[in-house]
Amino acid sequence: MRVVGLTLTLLVLTAAFALAADNDKPKNEKPNIVYFLADDLGWADVGWHGTEIKTPNLDKLAAQGVKFEQFYVQPLCTQTRAAFLTGRYPSRYGLQTGVIIGNSYGLSLEERTLPQALHDAGYYTVILGKWHLGSEKEYQPLQRGFDYHYGFYSAAIDYYEHTNELGHDWYRNGQNVKEKGYSTDLIGDEAVKVIEKHDTSKPLFLYVPFNAVHFPYQEIPNKKLSDQYENLHGQRKIYGGITSVLDDAVGRIYQALEKKGVLDNTLILFSSDNGGPTQPKQASGDENISEPSNDRNFRASQGMPGPADNGNLRAGKGTLYEGGVRVPAFAIWHGKIKPDTVSDQLIHIVDLYPTFLDIAGASLEQKLPLDGADFKDVLTENKTKPRKEVLINAEVNRGAIRFGDWKIVISNLDADNKENAKTELFNVKDDPGETNDLSASNSEKLKELQELYEKYASEAIPSLFRFRSRNSQTPR
C-alpha cells in the first residue's frame, strides 16, 4: 500500500510540476494570422454567392465573420502576391504585367515584405503552397522573411506529379522533395502539422496560397466529392471537384486551429488571387482538358476562356474588368469581428499589409511608402474606411482605376498615338457588370478619373516582364 501511495504522490507532483512549467511559459498576446489564398476562384463559385459549386466549409467560416463584397486584387497571380506581401501596387516595382515563370527576375529585393516585418515582430512565419515571386535563390521565400516554406516556386503545377514546364517543382525549405499525393491535400496536411507542432508562446503567421483551383484541370482523388457534380460537364465538372478539395482542406486546417485552442486569438482571412477564367458552360466533356500545353499556359495567363463563374461581373482573369479583379473574400476573428456581417467597404489586397502589421503590433516604419490603408477598425469596430480609390493596374498598353462608385478602363494605349486609346467609364455601384459605358455622357467624371489615373501611371516603372525561355529550369 505504501508503494501505491508513494507512486500516486509522485504522479500528482509530476503533474503539478508540469502544469507549473506550462504556466511559466511566456503567454502570447499577439494574435495569430492565417491567410488562405485560392488561385483563380470565380466570384460566384462560393456558396454565399449562390453557386452550383459546393463550398460548405468556406460558407460556414464566412458566416462566422464578415464577407467583403468589394475586395479587389490584381488581374494575375504574381501581381496579387506581390501586392499582398509589399502593401504596394506592382507598378511601383515592375511586376504589373504578366507573371513570373522561369525568368531570372523576381520581387524587387528593395521591397520590405510582410513576413520580414512580422518576423521582426516575433512571429513564426510560414508559407505553404504557391510562391510565384521568383525562383532564383535570392528571391525564394526563405530569403524574403519566411521561416518555413513547403510548396512550389512557379505556377500551373500538376496536382499529382508536382511538375510544370520547369520540371519537378516541389520544395521544403529549399530542398527538392518527391512526395506522393494530391497537392491540395498535401498542403492541407502540412498546415495541420504546422499548427499541431506550433509553440503557442510565439505568434504564428500562416500564409496558405493553394494552387487550387488553377489549371491543369485534373480529376480529383476523392470520388465522393466529385460525384456531387454529375450534373456538370467538361472543365466545369472537374473544376467543381477541385474547388471541393480546396474547401475540404480549409475545413481541416480550421479544425486544427480549433483543436489547438487558439481560435479566439487568431485572425483568419480568405480570398482568391484574381477572378476566375470564364467561358460558357460546356454541354459535354469531350474536350481533352487534363494535358497542359505551352499554348494553354499562355492563354490562361492572358485571361482566355476557362471554367469559372464570375456571376454578373464582367469578364474574368487577366482582364481589368470587375470579373478579373473583384473576388470573394471574408475574415473571421472570434470575439473581435461580428459574425454574419457583410461589408461594402472598398478594400484592396495592398491593405492587408498595414492591417496585419497593426494587428501584430509590428512597425510600419519603412523606406518605401505604402499604397495600402489600414482597415483594422473596419474589422473590429465596423467603422467606415476612408479609402476612396483603388488603382486596378497601370501597364504600358492598358490600365484602370476606381474612385468612389466610378471606374475607368483604358485599353489600346500607345505612347506614339494616344488617339487610339479607348477609355470606358462605369458606375460600378449601379452597374457591376460594366454594361453601360458612360464616357460620352459624363465628360467631367471621365476627366477626373483620367487625371487621377495619369498620376499613378506617371509613377510606374517599366515592366520587368519578359517571355520566358523554353530552356529555363527551376533552380535545384
VENSULSUL-V562951 format. One record per helix or strand of 3 or more residues. SS is the DSSP state (alpha for helix, beta for strand). FROM is the first residue (numbers start at 1). LEN is the number of residues. Records with the same first field share a line. If there is no record, write none. Layout:
SS: FROM-LEN  FROM-LEN
This chain:
alpha: 2-23  47-3  56-8  77-10  90-3  114-7  137-3  141-3  183-15  223-7  234-27  263-3  294-8  322-4  351-10  376-6  418-3  443-17
beta: 32-7  66-3  124-7  148-5  204-6  266-7  329-4  341-3  389-6  399-5  406-6  422-6
